[in-house]
Amino acid sequence: MEGLQINKNGESIENILLGSTELRLLGSKKNLEIMHQTVFKDNMFYLYPSDDPEVTEFIYILDGIMAGDINNKAVEIRAGDYCLVNGLKEIVHFTAITDVSYLWIITEPAYSHITDHIKNLREFVTRVEQKDKYTYLHSERVAKYSIKIAKKLKLQKEQVENLFLAAGFHDVGKINVPEEILNKPGRLTDEEFDIIKKHPVDSAKMIKHIYSGKILEIIEQHHERLNGSGYPYGLKENDILHEAKIIAVADTFNAMTEDRAYRKAYSAQYALDEIKSMIGTHYDEEVVSAFEAVLLEEGRISK
């Protein structure tokens, strides 16, 4: 019938699947897209301020539970709840407590932008997991903490997007490191450590055909330290990008709080205390303070 379109359950115009999410495009007209998205358990869901103040988003939860923090208050949304977004001033994020599916309607093109990113990410996830699944899972966790720190610091939308991508790709260059070095139970030799130190630059090179500019710089700088003792360039203080300073803290914490071939995981409190002891020499005080607030909210440490 003219003017009426009926699609059966499961039909969509396009769809894409990654380990963290599935996105299906149900309908698309000029300045309007209707999508069905599923965010799988333990993954994060973000609402970004739009560059266009006229853009409106409507999100209706069909199934599942998400938990977040809005204005320092814990918020939980579940089936039957909905969000109406217009004029958002800062990023809001939720974590999927279960698999969560929702209907998403937005008055600007979004599907192609998101799917291009997902396709690029899927390519690298596959390549990295073939060599070292830990590296990908580690990067995913670092990205989550980096975004939480960024929210505390009220970073701008572009900074947060660059940070999220850089954190997700910061270690992909480790696929060039021999497994016997990555998983060595004892102390690395100088020669072996020199190979490890190449991974920030290798990571940036691997994605330069997809992303450019700040994202690559952040990746290259995530092992730089304030006193110049980091690598690969020995940068100091203000020569290091703010986003790279954030990843440095999240990366160190996550590495310390997970089992490695050469040691058992440290407690969250121990790892944070170690990081705090190096404020001003290795890590930025403002970033560490924001991260401590995140850990307190999560209950991973106590006052």
Backbone torsions as a table, in degrees:
resi	resn	phi	psi	omega
1	MET	NA	134.1	-178.4
2	GLU	-60.0	131.7	178.8
3	GLY	85.5	-0.4	-179.9
4	LEU	-128.8	130.9	176.5
5	GLN	-127.1	126.8	178.5
6	ILE	-119.3	123.1	175.7
7	ASN	-112.8	137.9	179.7
8	LYS	-77.4	162.9	-178.1
9	ASN	-53.0	127.2	178.2
10	GLY	94.7	-13.7	179.7
11	GLU	-77.9	144.0	176.0
12	SER	-154.5	162.3	179.0
13	ILE	-70.3	-47.0	177.4
14	GLU	-147.2	159.7	173.2
15	ASN	-153.9	157.3	178.5
16	ILE	-145.9	145.8	-175.7
17	LEU	-130.0	133.7	170.8
18	LEU	-132.5	171.8	-177.3
19	GLY	-60.3	-28.3	-175.8
20	SER	-96.6	-19.7	-174.0
21	THR	-158.1	158.2	170.1
22	GLU	-129.5	132.2	-177.5
23	LEU	-126.9	129.4	-179.8
24	ARG	-124.8	128.9	176.6
25	LEU	-89.1	116.2	-177.4
26	LEU	-93.7	-34.9	-178.0
27	GLY	-158.9	148.3	-177.8
28	SER	-149.9	124.7	172.3
29	LYS	-133.2	172.6	178.8
30	LYS	-55.3	125.0	177.6
31	ASN	61.3	25.2	175.5
32	LEU	-152.3	128.2	174.1
33	GLU	-132.2	139.4	178.2
34	ILE	-120.7	122.5	-175.1
35	MET	-132.2	157.5	170.9
36	HIS	-118.8	122.6	-178.2
37	GLN	-124.6	143.3	171.6
38	THR	-119.8	125.8	173.0
39	VAL	-105.3	122.3	-174.7
40	PHE	-79.4	154.9	-174.2
41	LYS	-46.3	137.8	176.1
42	ASP	76.1	1.9	176.3
43	ASN	-96.3	164.9	-174.6
44	MET	-102.1	150.5	179.5
45	PHE	-125.3	131.3	-174.6
46	TYR	-119.8	144.9	167.3
47	LEU	-115.6	119.9	-177.2
48	TYR	-104.0	145.0	169.6
49	PRO	-62.9	138.2	179.0
50	SER	-86.8	148.9	175.0
51	ASP	-69.1	-21.2	179.7
52	ASP	-105.6	113.7	-177.3
53	PRO	-64.8	-13.6	-178.9
54	GLU	-85.4	-12.8	-177.5
55	VAL	-70.2	135.5	177.8
56	THR	-124.5	140.0	175.3
57	GLU	-121.3	142.6	175.1
58	PHE	-127.9	125.0	-177.7
59	ILE	-126.3	119.2	-177.9
60	TYR	-115.3	117.9	-176.9
61	ILE	-75.6	121.6	179.9
62	LEU	-91.7	-36.8	-176.5
63	ASP	-160.7	145.3	175.5
64	GLY	101.1	-178.6	-176.6
65	ILE	-135.6	134.8	173.3
66	MET	-124.4	145.3	179.0
67	ALA	-123.5	139.9	179.7
68	GLY	-148.6	-171.1	-179.2
69	ASP	-134.6	120.0	179.3
70	ILE	-127.5	122.3	-178.0
71	ASN	52.9	42.7	177.4
72	ASN	64.9	21.7	176.4
73	LYS	-122.0	133.6	178.1
74	ALA	-67.4	132.5	-178.9
75	VAL	-129.5	136.4	177.3
76	GLU	-124.3	131.3	176.6
77	ILE	-122.7	144.6	-175.3
78	ARG	-146.0	-176.5	-176.5
79	ALA	-49.2	129.7	-179.6
80	GLY	97.6	-19.8	176.3
81	ASP	-81.3	157.0	177.1
82	TYR	-146.8	158.6	178.8
83	CYS	-120.0	135.1	172.6
84	LEU	-116.2	118.9	-170.9
85	VAL	-117.0	121.0	175.1
86	ASN	-157.7	125.0	179.5
87	GLY	74.8	27.1	179.1
88	LEU	-62.6	136.0	-175.0
89	LYS	-98.3	-25.8	179.5
90	GLU	-143.8	162.9	-177.2
91	ILE	-68.6	138.6	174.6
92	VAL	-119.7	134.0	177.5
93	HIS	-128.7	149.7	176.2
94	PHE	-127.7	156.1	173.4
95	THR	-113.6	132.7	-179.8
96	ALA	-73.9	114.7	178.1
97	ILE	-76.6	-33.5	172.2
98	THR	-129.3	179.0	167.1
99	ASP	-59.7	135.2	-177.3
100	VAL	-126.3	128.7	174.7
101	SER	-118.5	144.6	-177.9
102	TYR	-152.3	154.9	173.1
103	LEU	-89.8	130.6	-174.8
104	TRP	-125.9	119.1	177.6
105	ILE	-119.0	129.9	-177.6
106	ILE	-140.4	144.4	-175.4
107	THR	-96.2	35.8	170.7
108	GLU	-155.1	156.7	178.9
109	PRO	-61.9	131.6	-179.4
110	ALA	-137.6	-33.3	-171.8
111	TYR	-58.7	-48.1	-175.6
112	SER	-65.2	-38.7	179.3
113	HIS	-62.7	-44.8	-177.8
114	ILE	-69.1	-44.4	-176.6
115	THR	-68.7	-33.3	175.9
116	ASP	-60.1	-43.9	178.4
117	HIS	-64.4	-43.9	-178.2
118	ILE	-63.8	-41.4	179.1
119	LYS	-61.8	-43.6	178.7
120	ASN	-63.6	-43.0	-179.7
121	LEU	-64.1	-42.6	-178.3
122	ARG	-60.2	-38.7	179.1
123	GLU	-58.7	-46.1	-176.8
124	PHE	-77.3	-32.9	175.9
125	VAL	-58.6	-44.9	-179.6
126	THR	-61.6	-44.6	-177.7
127	ARG	-66.0	-41.9	-178.2
128	VAL	-71.1	-43.7	-177.7
129	GLU	-65.0	-27.9	176.6
130	GLN	-63.3	-30.7	-179.3
131	LYS	-95.2	-47.3	-172.3
132	ASP	-157.7	95.5	-178.2
133	LYS	-59.7	-31.5	-179.5
134	TYR	-58.0	-40.5	-176.9
135	THR	-59.0	-42.9	179.8
136	TYR	-67.4	-46.4	-179.0
137	LEU	-62.6	-38.2	176.7
138	HIS	-61.1	-46.8	-178.7
139	SER	-62.8	-36.8	178.6
140	GLU	-62.9	-42.9	179.4
141	ARG	-69.6	-38.2	177.2
142	VAL	-62.7	-39.9	178.9
143	ALA	-62.3	-41.3	-179.7
144	LYS	-62.4	-46.4	-179.9
145	TYR	-68.9	-35.3	179.1
146	SER	-61.6	-41.6	179.1
147	ILE	-66.2	-39.0	178.9
148	LYS	-65.3	-38.7	176.0
149	ILE	-65.1	-44.4	-179.4
150	ALA	-59.0	-38.3	178.7
151	LYS	-64.1	-42.7	178.0
152	LYS	-61.2	-36.2	-177.6
153	LEU	-86.7	-2.8	178.2
154	LYS	56.6	48.7	176.1
155	LEU	-68.7	155.6	179.1
156	GLN	-73.1	160.8	-175.7
157	LYS	-54.2	-47.3	-177.8
158	GLU	-62.7	-39.9	178.2
159	GLN	-62.3	-42.6	-178.6
160	VAL	-66.6	-42.4	179.5
161	GLU	-63.7	-43.6	177.3
162	ASN	-62.9	-41.0	179.9
163	LEU	-63.0	-44.4	-178.8
164	PHE	-61.2	-45.6	-179.5
165	LEU	-67.9	-44.4	-179.2
166	ALA	-62.8	-42.7	179.7
167	ALA	-64.0	-38.6	179.9
168	GLY	-66.4	-27.2	-176.5
169	PHE	-110.2	3.4	-167.5
170	HIS	-62.7	-24.3	-176.6
171	ASP	-114.0	8.9	-175.9
172	VAL	-62.4	-24.6	178.4
173	GLY	-64.6	-13.3	178.5
174	LYS	-69.3	-9.3	175.8
175	ILE	-67.2	-15.3	176.7
176	ASN	-87.3	-6.6	-178.9
177	VAL	-90.5	129.0	179.2
178	PRO	-56.2	142.4	-177.4
179	GLU	-60.6	-31.9	-179.2
180	GLU	-68.1	-22.0	175.1
181	ILE	-85.0	-44.8	179.3
182	LEU	-57.5	-37.6	-173.7
183	ASN	-109.7	18.5	-178.4
184	LYS	-64.6	127.0	-177.6
185	PRO	-75.2	-20.3	-178.3
186	GLY	-106.8	-173.4	-179.0
187	ARG	-66.7	138.9	178.2
188	LEU	-75.6	145.4	172.0
189	THR	-75.4	166.8	177.7
190	ASP	-58.8	-39.9	-179.3
191	GLU	-66.1	-40.8	179.1
192	GLU	-66.7	-40.6	179.2
193	PHE	-66.3	-33.3	176.5
194	ASP	-62.1	-34.8	177.2
195	ILE	-68.4	-43.7	176.9
196	ILE	-57.9	-41.0	-174.9
197	LYS	-67.1	-10.2	178.5
198	LYS	-82.0	-14.7	-169.0
199	HIS	-66.5	-31.5	177.2
200	PRO	-62.0	-42.7	179.3
201	VAL	-69.9	-40.9	177.8
202	ASP	-61.7	-39.7	179.1
203	SER	-60.6	-45.7	179.9
204	ALA	-63.5	-41.0	180.0
205	LYS	-63.0	-36.7	-176.6
206	MET	-65.9	-26.8	-176.3
207	ILE	-114.0	7.7	-175.4
208	LYS	-67.1	-18.7	176.8
209	HIS	-80.3	-8.9	179.8
210	ILE	-109.8	-46.7	-178.6
211	TYR	-122.7	162.9	-177.3
212	SER	-146.7	-175.4	172.0
213	GLY	60.7	-129.5	-172.2
214	LYS	-59.4	-36.7	-178.4
215	ILE	-58.8	-44.8	179.5
216	LEU	-67.1	-39.6	178.5
217	GLU	-63.3	-42.2	179.2
218	ILE	-60.4	-45.5	-179.9
219	ILE	-60.7	-46.5	-179.1
220	GLU	-62.2	-29.1	-172.5
221	GLN	-97.9	2.6	-170.5
222	HIS	-69.8	-11.8	173.9
223	HIS	-108.8	11.1	173.2
224	GLU	-76.1	151.9	-178.2
225	ARG	-130.0	151.5	-171.1
226	LEU	-56.3	-34.1	-177.2
227	ASN	-89.1	6.6	178.0
228	GLY	86.3	6.3	-177.2
229	SER	-85.4	-3.2	-177.5
230	GLY	-84.5	-170.4	-179.6
231	TYR	-141.5	160.9	11.6
232	PRO	-91.7	-10.0	-171.1
233	TYR	-110.4	-7.5	-178.3
234	GLY	67.2	35.4	-179.8
235	LEU	-70.0	157.3	179.8
236	LYS	-127.0	153.5	166.3
237	GLU	39.7	-117.4	-173.4
238	ASN	-73.2	-6.4	174.9
239	ASP	-77.5	-11.8	179.5
240	ILE	-96.4	130.8	-179.5
241	LEU	-64.2	145.5	-179.0
242	HIS	-57.6	-40.5	-179.3
243	GLU	-64.3	-36.5	178.5
244	ALA	-67.5	-34.5	177.0
245	LYS	-65.4	-33.8	177.9
246	ILE	-68.3	-47.7	179.4
247	ILE	-62.1	-36.4	179.8
248	ALA	-56.2	-43.6	-179.3
249	VAL	-70.9	-49.2	-179.2
250	ALA	-62.5	-39.3	-179.1
251	ASP	-65.5	-46.8	-179.8
252	THR	-63.1	-45.0	-179.2
253	PHE	-62.1	-47.3	-177.7
254	ASN	-64.5	-39.1	178.7
255	ALA	-64.1	-38.5	-177.7
256	MET	-73.8	-28.3	-174.7
257	THR	-97.1	16.4	175.2
258	GLU	-126.3	150.5	177.4
259	ASP	-62.9	138.8	172.8
260	ARG	-124.0	168.2	-178.1
261	ALA	-60.0	-29.8	-173.5
262	TYR	-102.6	-0.4	179.1
263	ARG	-168.4	163.1	172.9
264	LYS	-83.8	161.7	-179.6
265	ALA	-65.2	143.4	172.5
266	TYR	-85.5	160.8	175.8
267	SER	-71.3	158.8	178.6
268	ALA	-59.9	-41.0	-178.7
269	GLN	-65.3	-43.5	178.8
270	TYR	-61.2	-46.0	-178.8
271	ALA	-61.7	-44.0	179.2
272	LEU	-63.9	-42.3	179.2
273	ASP	-61.0	-39.6	177.1
274	GLU	-62.9	-44.2	178.9
275	ILE	-63.5	-43.2	179.7
276	LYS	-63.4	-31.7	179.6
277	SER	-68.3	-15.1	-178.9
278	MET	-111.8	17.5	173.6
279	ILE	-62.1	133.1	178.6
280	GLY	92.4	-27.4	176.6
281	THR	-102.0	-44.6	179.9
282	HIS	-112.8	-40.7	-169.1
283	TYR	-122.8	148.6	-178.5
284	ASP	-75.5	130.7	-175.4
285	GLU	-62.1	-42.2	-179.1
286	GLU	-63.1	-41.3	180.0
287	VAL	-66.0	-45.4	-179.4
288	VAL	-63.2	-40.5	178.7
289	SER	-62.0	-42.9	178.5
290	ALA	-64.4	-40.0	-179.8
291	PHE	-67.5	-38.0	176.9
292	GLU	-60.9	-39.7	177.7
293	ALA	-63.4	-37.3	177.5
294	VAL	-63.7	-46.3	-179.0
295	LEU	-64.6	-36.7	175.9
296	LEU	-62.7	-44.8	179.4
297	GLU	-62.9	-35.4	-179.6
298	GLU	-78.3	-13.4	-178.2
299	GLY	79.7	15.0	-179.6
300	ARG	-80.0	-21.9	173.6
301	ILE	-134.1	168.0	176.8
302	SER	-125.2	160.6	-178.8
303	LYS	-70.2	NA	NA
